[in-house]
């Protein structure tokens, strides 16, 4: 589809060029622009993150240790996009506390891949489950029923805040089905989670060592957790202060 107001092709999608004294038709650049815009629209990235990129990722200049840690994480995510789709593992899992920039980096990766003509979609984990559950109602439109199909079939699935939902058999079965399908078909999954995992974060005790914290496996189930680790490069966020709160204090 072409831009209707394009001055080069007059909305036809084709423009006439001269080559070696002969006239020829070639696709107008506006067609690629429209296709890129459609990919971004279909990705359903929330407005707060629509402009997320590696260039505008905040690195704490006043904390050298945190800056080094976040820089290493950003380079790891950039490496994933640079090698895509030829990564050894098709997925990427960002693990760490809230406010450390997981979602920004995940969307930055998706935005970059969309700009290269790749297809992808953003889903908040809890919202996706709610839409899938709602899709079972015959009274609702097809948009809710298509959420599950989109999570399965889209080229790149970005699943934000994985595990942020109370555990039920239905939730565990649904998450396992999505992860397993994408695992079996080597479909890329970019996911973020605030939950801990003994193999990544070590102890499952809280900061004072008195209570056990909820783990990733407890929220998504053993099978889904196993598939995630097999299909994703796991990147651990450094223990830094919630940068959203830190930035507010400066204003």
C-alpha positions in Angstrom: 0.0 0.0 0.0 1.3 3.4 -0.9 0.9 6.8 0.7 -2.0 8.6 -1.0 -0.4 12.0 -0.7 3.1 10.8 -2.0 4.4 13.4 -4.5 6.8 10.8 -6.1 4.2 8.3 -7.1 0.9 10.1 -6.7 -0.3 7.3 -4.5 0.2 4.5 -7.0 3.1 2.9 -5.2 5.1 3.0 -8.4 7.3 5.7 -10.0 8.9 6.0 -13.4 12.7 6.2 -13.6 15.1 6.5 -16.5 17.8 3.8 -16.9 20.2 3.7 -19.9 17.8 5.9 -21.9 14.8 3.7 -21.2 11.9 4.2 -18.9 11.2 1.7 -16.1 8.9 1.4 -13.2 10.1 0.7 -9.6 8.4 0.5 -6.2 8.2 3.9 -4.5 9.9 4.3 -1.1 6.6 5.3 0.4 5.4 1.7 0.2 8.1 0.5 2.6 7.3 3.4 4.9 3.7 2.4 5.0 4.5 -1.2 5.6 6.9 -0.2 8.5 4.1 1.9 10.0 1.7 -1.0 9.8 4.1 -3.3 11.6 4.4 -0.8 14.4 0.6 -0.4 14.7 0.1 -4.2 14.7 2.8 -4.6 17.4 0.5 -2.9 20.0 3.3 -1.3 22.0 2.0 0.8 24.9 2.4 4.6 24.4 4.8 4.8 27.4 7.3 2.6 25.5 6.5 3.4 21.9 9.7 5.4 21.4 11.9 3.1 23.5 15.3 2.6 21.9 18.8 1.8 22.9 19.8 5.4 22.3 17.4 6.7 24.9 17.9 4.0 27.5 18.9 5.8 30.8 22.3 4.9 32.3 22.9 6.2 35.8 25.9 8.5 35.3 26.2 9.1 39.0 26.6 5.4 39.8 29.6 3.8 38.0 28.8 0.3 39.2 25.2 0.4 38.1 26.2 2.1 34.8 28.6 -0.8 34.0 26.0 -3.4 34.9 23.3 -1.9 32.8 25.7 -1.2 30.0 26.6 -4.9 29.9 22.9 -5.8 29.8 22.2 -3.4 27.0 25.0 -4.8 25.0 23.7 -8.3 25.5 20.3 -7.3 24.2 21.8 -5.3 21.3 23.8 -8.4 20.4 20.6 -10.4 20.3 19.1 -8.0 17.7 22.3 -7.8 15.7 22.4 -11.6 15.2 18.7 -12.0 14.8 17.4 -14.4 13.4 20.6 -16.5 13.7 20.9 -16.5 17.5 21.8 -19.8 19.0 18.7 -19.5 21.1 15.7 -17.8 19.5 14.5 -16.1 22.7 15.6 -13.6 25.3 14.6 -13.5 29.0 15.3 -10.4 31.1 15.2 -11.1 34.8 15.4 -8.5 37.6 13.7 -6.2 40.1 11.1 -3.6 39.0 12.3 -0.4 37.6 15.7 -1.6 36.3 14.8 -1.1 32.6 13.7 -4.5 31.5 10.7 -3.4 29.5 12.5 -0.5 27.9 15.3 -2.8 26.6 12.8 -5.5 25.5 10.8 -3.0 23.5 13.9 -1.3 22.2 14.9 -4.7 20.7 11.4 -5.2 19.3 11.3 -1.7 17.8 14.6 -2.2 16.1 13.5 -5.6 14.6 10.2 -4.0 13.5 12.3 -1.3 11.7 14.0 -4.1 9.7 10.6 -5.4 8.5 10.1 -8.1 11.1 6.7 -8.8 12.6 6.0 -8.8 16.3 3.5 -8.1 19.0 3.7 -6.8 22.6 1.6 -8.4 25.3 1.4 -7.6 29.0 1.3 -11.0 30.6 -1.7 -10.5 32.8 -3.7 -8.6 30.1 -2.9 -11.5 27.6 -4.3 -14.1 30.0 -7.4 -11.9 30.6 -8.0 -11.6 26.9 -7.6 -15.3 26.3 -10.0 -16.1 29.1 -12.5 -13.6 27.8 -12.1 -15.1 24.3 -14.0 -18.2 25.5 -17.2 -16.1 25.7 -19.3 -16.4 22.6 -20.7 -12.9 23.3 -17.4 -11.2 22.7 -15.8 -10.2 19.4 -13.0 -12.0 17.6 -10.3 -9.6 18.9 -10.2 -11.4 22.2 -10.2 -14.8 20.6 -7.4 -13.8 18.3 -5.1 -12.9 21.3 -4.3 -16.5 21.8 -3.6 -17.1 18.1 -1.4 -14.0 18.0 0.6 -15.1 21.0 1.2 -18.4 19.2 1.8 -17.4 15.6 3.4 -13.9 15.5 7.0 -14.0 14.5 8.3 -12.3 17.7 6.3 -12.4 20.9 7.2 -9.9 23.6 5.7 -11.0 26.9 6.1 -8.4 29.6 6.0 -9.1 33.3 5.9 -12.8 32.9 4.4 -14.6 35.9 2.5 -11.5 37.2 -0.7 -13.4 37.8 -2.0 -15.7 40.6 -1.4 -19.3 39.9 -4.3 -21.6 38.7 -4.3 -24.8 36.7 -5.8 -22.8 33.8 -3.0 -20.2 33.9 -0.3 -22.8 34.1 -1.8 -24.8 31.2 -2.2 -21.8 29.0 1.3 -20.4 29.6 2.8 -23.9 29.1 0.9 -24.2 25.8 2.1 -20.9 24.5 5.7 -21.4 25.5 5.8 -25.0 24.3 4.4 -24.1 20.9 6.9 -21.4 20.4 9.7 -23.6 21.7 8.8 -26.5 19.3 8.6 -24.1 16.3 11.7 -22.0 17.2 9.5 -18.9 17.3 11.3 -16.0 19.1 10.1 -15.0 22.5 11.3 -11.9 24.3 10.1 -11.9 27.9 10.7 -9.9 31.1 10.0 -11.0 34.7 10.4 -9.6 38.2 10.3 -13.1 39.7 13.4 -14.8 41.1 14.9 -18.2 40.1 17.4 -20.2 42.1 19.5 -20.8 39.0 19.7 -17.1 38.2 19.3 -15.1 41.3 20.5 -17.7 43.9 18.6 -17.5 47.2 14.8 -17.5 47.2 14.8 -15.8 50.6 13.9 -12.1 51.0 16.5 -9.5 51.9 16.4 -10.3 55.6 16.4 -14.0 55.0 13.2 -14.8 56.8 10.6 -15.5 54.2 10.7 -17.3 50.8 9.8 -15.3 47.8 7.7 -16.5 44.9 9.7 -18.1 42.1 9.3 -18.1 38.4 8.6 -21.8 38.4 5.9 -21.4 41.0 4.1 -18.9 38.8 4.4 -20.5 35.3 4.9 -24.1 36.2 7.9 -26.5 35.8 7.3 -27.3 32.1 7.1 -23.7 31.0 10.0 -22.7 33.1 12.1 -25.5 31.6 11.2 -24.6 28.0 12.0 -20.9 28.7 15.5 -21.7 29.8 16.0 -24.0 26.8 14.8 -21.5 24.2 16.0 -18.2 25.8 19.2 -16.5 26.5 18.8 -15.4 30.1 20.0 -11.9 31.0 20.1 -10.9 34.7 19.6 -7.3 35.4 22.0 -5.8 38.0 20.7 -4.9 41.5 20.3 -1.1 41.0 17.8 1.3 42.5 14.5 1.7 40.7 15.5 4.2 38.1 12.0 5.6 37.7 12.0 6.6 41.4 15.6 7.8 41.3 14.8 10.1 38.3 11.8 11.5 40.1 13.9 12.5 43.1 16.0 14.7 40.8 13.1 16.8 39.6 
